[in-house]
Amino acid sequence: MSTEPDIVLLAHGSPDPRHAKGVETLADHVRSLAPDRPVHTAYLDHHAPSPSETAAELGSRAVVVPVLLTPAYHAKVDVPAAVDQMIADSGAEVDVAAALGPHHLLLDAAEELLAAEGIAPDPSTAVVLYAAGSSDSEAVATVGQTIADHPRAGWGRWGVAALDGGATMEQVLRTMPDEVERTVAVSFMVAEGILRDRMAQHCGRAGVSMVPGTLAQTGAMAQLVLERADSVRV
């Protein structure tokens, strides 16, 4: 068995069961990359296992990886509170990693979804990452900054739209340069759910194709979880 800390994927949770299914899929991918490390899931709200329930399963050391794509309110407030609860309930040494985003591997994950749909890099093809957004507009802006810092080779412009706290899909489309002949959208979401459904509806009205799938289905996302976990030494 590994002497590395247990990994806990701490997600927001949702009344939509598709959210938990996506998180559990991500956990399975992480287990396949690190078969000797215990990998757990926990949710801040809506369904089990709660942080307290997961705490009962931990070994002597654990690292919590927040399954959040931006450093918004939940990462700043809810996650630290949940980690404190896990420490109190388990008696284990528990540390917390940074949220998954911002990170360039999330852009790699988006390219995985594009490739799975047979969409290859092309200078005339633009890509819009469609985020759920946040009332914290600075958190949403980190997605665009990640694109600026890690441009995608071979593609047309990459942009970011948001359901809340950022530019709308229509606004982003109006900024596309003339050489763009095709715009495709990637759901910048961990898992399927009501918000992704809304994104698909907006894309349909705007005449933009949104590729199937979510980030939790990708190998790049699982690699990112391990990178975050290994960045913390408990």
C-alpha positions in Angstrom: 0.0 0.0 0.0 1.1 3.6 -0.7 2.3 5.7 2.2 0.9 8.8 0.5 -2.1 10.5 2.0 -5.6 9.5 1.1 -7.2 11.7 -1.5 -10.7 13.2 -0.9 -12.5 14.8 -3.8 -14.7 17.4 -2.2 -17.4 18.6 -4.5 -20.3 21.0 -4.2 -23.1 18.5 -4.5 -26.4 19.0 -6.4 -30.0 17.8 -6.2 -29.4 16.6 -9.8 -27.9 13.0 -9.5 -25.9 13.6 -12.7 -23.5 15.8 -10.7 -22.6 13.0 -8.3 -22.3 10.5 -11.1 -19.7 12.8 -12.8 -17.7 13.3 -9.6 -17.7 9.5 -9.0 -16.5 9.0 -12.6 -13.6 11.4 -11.9 -12.8 9.5 -8.7 -12.6 6.3 -10.7 -10.2 7.9 -13.2 -8.0 9.1 -10.3 -8.0 5.5 -8.8 -6.9 4.1 -12.2 -3.9 6.5 -12.2 -3.0 5.9 -8.5 -4.3 2.4 -7.8 -2.5 2.2 -4.4 -4.0 5.3 -2.9 -7.4 5.4 -1.3 -9.6 7.9 -3.1 -12.8 9.1 -1.5 -15.6 11.5 -2.4 -17.5 14.0 -0.2 -20.1 16.7 -0.9 -20.8 20.0 0.7 -24.5 19.8 0.3 -27.5 17.9 -1.1 -26.4 14.3 -0.7 -24.1 11.8 0.9 -21.4 11.2 1.7 -21.0 14.4 3.8 -17.5 15.5 4.9 -18.2 14.0 8.3 -19.2 10.6 6.8 -16.1 10.5 4.6 -13.9 11.4 7.6 -14.8 8.1 9.2 -13.2 6.3 6.3 -9.9 8.1 6.3 -6.5 6.8 7.2 -4.1 8.7 9.4 -3.4 11.3 6.6 -5.4 12.8 3.9 -5.5 15.7 1.4 -8.7 17.3 0.3 -8.9 18.4 -3.4 -11.8 20.8 -4.0 -13.6 19.8 -7.2 -14.1 23.5 -8.1 -13.1 25.1 -11.3 -12.6 28.6 -10.0 -11.4 30.0 -6.6 -14.9 31.4 -5.8 -16.9 31.6 -2.6 -17.1 27.9 -2.0 -13.3 27.5 -2.2 -12.8 30.4 0.1 -15.4 29.7 2.8 -17.2 26.3 2.5 -14.2 24.2 1.8 -12.1 25.3 4.8 -15.1 24.8 7.1 -15.6 21.3 5.7 -11.9 20.4 6.2 -12.1 21.6 9.8 -15.0 19.4 10.3 -13.2 16.4 8.8 -10.2 17.0 11.1 -12.5 17.2 14.2 -14.4 14.0 13.2 -11.5 11.9 12.1 -8.5 12.9 14.2 -6.5 12.5 11.0 -4.0 14.9 9.6 -6.0 16.6 6.8 -4.7 19.3 4.5 -6.4 21.0 1.6 -5.1 21.6 -1.9 -6.0 24.5 -4.2 -9.2 24.3 -6.2 -8.8 22.6 -9.6 -9.0 25.9 -11.4 -7.3 27.9 -12.6 -4.9 25.5 -14.3 -3.9 24.8 -17.9 -4.8 21.1 -17.6 -8.5 22.2 -17.7 -7.8 23.6 -21.2 -6.2 20.2 -22.0 -9.4 18.6 -20.8 -11.5 20.8 -23.0 -9.3 19.8 -26.0 -9.9 16.1 -25.1 -13.6 16.6 -25.4 -13.2 18.4 -28.7 -11.0 15.6 -30.0 -13.5 13.0 -28.8 -16.0 14.7 -31.1 -13.5 14.6 -34.0 -12.8 18.4 -33.9 -9.2 19.1 -34.5 -7.3 22.3 -34.1 -8.0 24.7 -37.0 -7.3 28.4 -37.3 -10.8 29.0 -38.6 -12.4 27.3 -35.6 -13.1 29.2 -32.4 -13.8 27.6 -29.1 -15.9 29.1 -26.3 -15.6 27.6 -22.8 -19.0 27.9 -21.3 -18.7 28.3 -17.5 -21.5 28.3 -14.9 -20.1 31.5 -13.6 -20.2 33.1 -10.2 -21.3 36.2 -8.4 -17.5 36.5 -7.9 -16.6 38.0 -11.4 -12.9 37.9 -10.6 -13.1 34.1 -10.2 -14.8 33.8 -13.6 -12.0 36.0 -15.1 -9.4 33.4 -14.1 -10.6 31.2 -16.9 -9.9 33.8 -19.5 -6.5 34.6 -17.9 -5.6 30.9 -18.1 -6.3 30.9 -21.8 -4.2 34.1 -22.2 -1.3 32.5 -20.3 -1.6 29.1 -22.1 -2.8 29.8 -25.7 -4.0 26.8 -27.7 -1.8 26.0 -30.7 -3.5 25.7 -34.0 -6.9 27.0 -33.1 -8.7 30.2 -33.8 -9.7 32.4 -30.8 -10.6 30.8 -27.5 -13.1 32.7 -25.4 -15.1 32.4 -22.2 -18.8 32.8 -21.7 -20.7 32.4 -18.4 -24.2 32.0 -17.3 -23.5 34.4 -14.4 -20.7 36.9 -13.6 -19.2 37.1 -17.0 -19.9 37.7 -20.7 -22.9 36.0 -22.2 -22.5 33.6 -25.2 -24.0 36.2 -27.5 -21.5 38.9 -26.3 -18.5 36.5 -26.8 -19.7 35.6 -30.3 -19.8 39.3 -31.3 -16.1 39.6 -30.5 -15.0 36.8 -32.8 -12.7 38.0 -35.7 -13.7 37.7 -39.3 -11.5 34.8 -40.0 -13.5 32.5 -37.7 -15.8 30.3 -39.8 -17.0 28.0 -37.0 -17.5 28.4 -33.3 -17.9 25.4 -31.0 -18.6 25.4 -27.3 -17.3 23.2 -24.5 -19.1 23.0 -21.2 -16.7 24.2 -18.6 -18.4 22.1 -16.0 -17.3 19.2 -13.8 -20.4 17.1 -14.6 -23.8 17.0 -16.3 -26.7 18.8 -14.7 -29.3 21.6 -14.9 -26.7 24.3 -15.5 -25.2 22.4 -18.4 -28.7 21.9 -19.8 -29.2 25.7 -19.7 -25.9 26.1 -21.6 -27.0 23.7 -24.3 -30.2 25.7 -24.7 -28.3 29.0 -25.0 -26.0 27.5 -27.5 -28.9 26.2 -29.5 -30.5 29.6 -29.7 -27.1 31.1 -30.7 -26.5 28.6 -33.4 -23.4 27.2 -31.7 -22.7 23.5 -31.3 -21.7 22.3 -27.8 -19.7 19.2 -27.8 -20.9 16.3 -25.6 -19.4 15.5 -22.3 -17.9 17.3 -19.3 -14.5 17.8 -17.8 -14.8 14.9 -15.3 -14.7 12.4 -18.1 -11.2 13.4 -19.2 -7.8 12.1 -18.4 -6.4 15.6 -18.0 -8.9 16.3 -15.2 -7.7 13.2 -13.3 -4.1 14.2 -13.8 -4.9 17.6 -12.4 -6.5 16.0 -9.2 -3.2 14.1 -8.6 -1.1 17.2 -9.3 -3.1 19.2 -6.8 -3.0 16.4 -4.2 0.8 15.9 -4.6 1.4 19.7 -4.2 0.4 19.4 -0.6 2.7 17.4 1.8 0.7 16.5 4.9 
